[in-house]
Amino acid sequence: MNLWFGVAIMAVVTYLMRAVPLLAIRRRITNQWALSFLHYLPYVVLAAMAFPAILTDAPSLATGLVALGVALVLGWRGHDLSAVVLGAALAIGAAEALQLLT
């Protein structure tokens, strides 16, 4: 199969996945459950993708757990995403440095 044909097919499928719901739902969503679901969906997807990576991609399970704890505390305290990611990365660096010293 031609590379550009594959790219074109993926572009059409991606466009249809976004356009069909937009065209099918013409009126404003007023259901509180649906609004709440749609509001929190990006956060849940991000957490579902990030959680396994934190524990498996860190140099060790202990440093992954330290980074997870730091990220949870920073996120709970209302810091923005860049601060949470930077804090978790610094926590991994500090935990690895402490493990090398011992």
C-alpha positions as CSV (number, residue, x, y, z in Angstrom):
1,M,0.0,0.0,0.0
2,N,1.2,3.5,-0.8
3,L,2.3,5.6,2.2
4,W,0.3,8.6,1.1
5,F,-2.8,6.5,0.6
6,G,-2.5,5.2,4.2
7,V,-2.0,8.8,5.5
8,A,-5.1,9.9,3.5
9,I,-7.2,7.1,4.9
10,M,-6.1,7.9,8.5
11,A,-7.0,11.6,7.9
12,V,-10.5,10.8,6.6
13,V,-11.1,8.4,9.6
14,T,-9.9,11.0,12.0
15,Y,-12.0,13.7,10.4
16,L,-15.1,11.5,10.4
17,M,-14.7,10.6,14.1
18,R,-14.7,14.3,14.9
19,A,-17.2,15.6,12.4
20,V,-20.0,13.0,12.8
21,P,-20.8,13.8,16.5
22,L,-20.6,17.5,15.8
23,L,-23.1,17.2,12.9
24,A,-25.3,14.6,14.7
25,I,-25.8,16.6,17.9
26,R,-27.2,20.0,16.8
27,R,-28.7,21.1,20.1
28,R,-27.0,22.1,23.3
29,I,-26.3,19.3,25.8
30,T,-28.3,20.0,29.0
31,N,-28.0,16.7,30.8
32,Q,-25.8,17.3,33.9
33,W,-24.5,13.7,33.9
34,A,-23.4,14.0,30.2
35,L,-21.8,17.4,30.8
36,S,-19.9,16.2,33.9
37,F,-18.8,13.1,31.9
38,L,-17.5,15.2,29.0
39,H,-15.8,17.7,31.4
40,Y,-13.8,15.0,33.2
41,L,-13.1,12.7,30.3
42,P,-9.8,14.3,29.2
43,Y,-8.4,14.1,32.7
44,V,-9.3,10.5,33.0
45,V,-7.8,9.6,29.7
46,L,-4.6,11.4,30.6
47,A,-4.4,9.6,33.9
48,A,-5.1,6.2,32.3
49,M,-2.2,6.8,29.9
50,A,0.2,8.3,32.3
51,F,-0.2,6.0,35.4
52,P,1.2,2.8,33.8
53,A,4.0,4.8,32.2
54,I,5.0,6.4,35.5
55,L,5.5,3.0,37.1
56,T,7.1,1.2,34.2
57,D,9.3,3.8,32.5
58,A,11.0,5.1,35.7
59,P,14.4,3.6,36.4
60,S,13.0,1.6,39.3
61,L,9.6,1.0,40.9
62,A,10.6,3.0,43.9
63,T,11.4,6.2,41.9
64,G,8.2,5.8,40.0
65,L,6.2,5.7,43.2
66,V,8.0,8.7,44.5
67,A,7.3,10.6,41.3
68,L,3.6,9.5,41.4
69,G,3.4,10.7,45.0
70,V,4.9,14.1,44.2
71,A,2.6,14.5,41.1
72,L,-0.5,13.6,43.1
73,V,0.4,16.1,45.9
74,L,1.2,18.9,43.4
75,G,-2.0,18.2,41.4
76,W,-4.1,18.0,44.5
77,R,-2.8,21.4,45.6
78,G,-3.9,22.9,42.3
79,H,-0.6,23.4,40.4
80,D,-0.8,23.5,36.6
81,L,0.3,20.6,34.4
82,S,3.8,21.9,33.7
83,A,4.5,22.3,37.4
84,V,3.3,18.8,38.1
85,V,5.4,17.2,35.3
86,L,8.5,19.2,36.3
87,G,8.0,18.3,40.0
88,A,7.7,14.6,39.1
89,A,10.8,14.7,36.9
90,L,12.8,16.4,39.6
91,A,11.5,13.8,42.1
92,I,12.8,11.0,39.9
93,G,16.1,12.7,39.6
94,A,16.4,13.3,43.3
95,A,15.3,9.7,44.1
96,E,17.8,8.3,41.7
97,A,20.6,10.5,43.1
98,L,19.8,9.4,46.6
99,Q,19.8,5.8,45.6
100,L,23.3,6.2,44.0
101,L,24.6,7.8,47.2
102,T,23.5,4.9,49.3
